[in-house]
Amino acid sequence: MFTKILVPFDGSAHSRHALQVAADLARCTQAALRIIYVYDMLPVYLGEPNFDNLLNRVLTEANAIVKEALEQIQAQGVPATGDVLEGPAAEAILRVAEAEKLDLIVIGSRGLSQFEGLLMGSVSDRVLHHAHVPVMVVR
C-alpha cells in the first residue's frame, strides 16, 4: 500500500498529531517516514552579521525540532529520516514528494482565519490541491 510517507513537521500541535497518525499508519503498512521542516526564506537585506546570526538561530531550532520528531518516531520502531529545507512550505513539500516518489503526504491542518485563507490559502490546502500523490490532512 504505502511504503514512503512524507510528513511536514513544524512542532505545532497539528503537525504533532499528523506525525503520530503517520507513524501509526507506517506501522500498519511497514512504511518509512520522511519528516521535513521547512522554514521561510530569510531576507538577505539584513546584511552581515545579522543574516548569519538569524540563519544560525533558525537552523538550530529547526534541527532540534526534526531531531525530537525522529527520536519519537524511531522509539516507536518506525524507520524515519528527516531534513530541514528552505523555501515556501507548500512548494518545498510538493517538490520533495515528487522528487523522492513518496506514496502519501500526511499533513496537519492549520487554523488560518477565513479572511487569511481567502487571501493566501493555507499550506495544507495548497498541498492538497497540487500534489500528485494522496494527501491526508489531519485535524
HELIX and SHEET records of a PDB file:
HELIX    1   1 ALA A   13  THR A   29  1                                  17    
HELIX    2   2 VAL A   44  LEU A   46  5                                   3    
HELIX    3   3 ASN A   50  ALA A   75  1                                  26    
HELIX    4   4 ALA A   89  ALA A   99  1                                  11    
HELIX    5   5 GLN A  114  MET A  120  1                                   7    
HELIX    6   6 VAL A  123  HIS A  130  1                                   8    
SHEET    1   A 5 ALA A  80  GLU A  86  0                                        
SHEET    2   A 5 ALA A  32  TYR A  39  1                                        
SHEET    3   A 5 LYS A   4  PRO A   8  1                                        
SHEET    4   A 5 LEU A 104  GLY A 108  1                                        
SHEET    5   A 5 VAL A 135  VAL A 138  1                                        
END                                                                             
